[in-house]
Amino acid sequence: MLSMGWTAIAALALTGFGLLGAAWSQLGRDDSRTKRAWERYVVLLDRDVSFLRLEIAALRFAQIQLAISVALFFLALVLRNPMPVFLAPLVFGAPLAFLRRARDKRVASMEDQLDGWMMGLANTLRATPALGEAIDYSSKIVGAPLADEFDFLLKERSLGVPLDDALRNTGARIGSRAIGAVLSTLVVGRTTGGSLPEILETSAAQLREMARLDGVIRTKTAEGRSQAWVLALMPFGLLAAIQAVDHDFFEPLLLSVTGWIVIAISTALWAIAVFSAKKILEIDV
């Protein structure tokens, strides 16, 4: 089994304590890059955590991630095995990927509700000229998750935020081009004095056509997406299988400078391949 000698353990311990001490001192300084990077990371987390209506605060979430990373470092010292240290990037990367995927699913659900909401809003506006009241009534018909965002919009309005600004804030918060375009259309329609019901009905018809084209594209690229997943996950499967058969197979890579260079180059090439496949399959309608 792969293990470290006492010299390697001492070097890893001194390096780890030095990094922890440096990071702690930098976090205490308002002008330090480390603190600014930490604050940007917390803001990035808060964007998704707040949007998903999670009960845990973003700062608390980040602190837990940091604590787990430190625990993995000390676990590597106790086990005299460097493998737990390699899991530290996953502690930060995996939750971010999960939050982003959950956010994308929530936005996709909202976009699925958009057509029905627009038609409901158009019909409501014919009976209730006030846009704020029409949004309140029509959002209750479509239900969550779209109704949650419009409820937040109406709360902003009740606190004195102008309706146009509240509509823009909602579009920016959701981050969907389709929803943002519809909300911008409402703002422009209010400004120019156009017939909002007719504008909404026309926009709804265009969104339905875009959804149809998007479905055709997804069908045509389904095989490519499957191959991209295989490309992304195959190295980890091979790594686990080889490690299970021969625990010492990767020891030359992990215990030499040349081995670490090979690992770094291989990881970079794998990341470039996955990123390239993802960009190729991203076709906007």
Buried (B, 14 or more C-beta within 10 A) or exposed (E): EBBBEEEEBEEBBEEBEEEEEEBEEBBEEEEBEBBEEBEEBBEBBBBBBEBEEBEEBBBEBBEEBBEBBBEBBEBBBEEBBBBBBEBBEEBBEEBBEEBEEBBEEBBEEBBEBBBBBBBBBBBBBEEBEEBBBBBBBBBEBBEBBBBBBBBBBBEBBEEEBEBBEBBBBBBEBBEBEBBBBBBBBBBEBBEEEEEBBEBBBBBBEEBEEEBEEBEEBEEEBEEEEEEBEEBBEEBEEEEEEEBEEEEEEBBEBBBEEEBEEEBEEEEEEBEEBBEEBEEEBEEEE
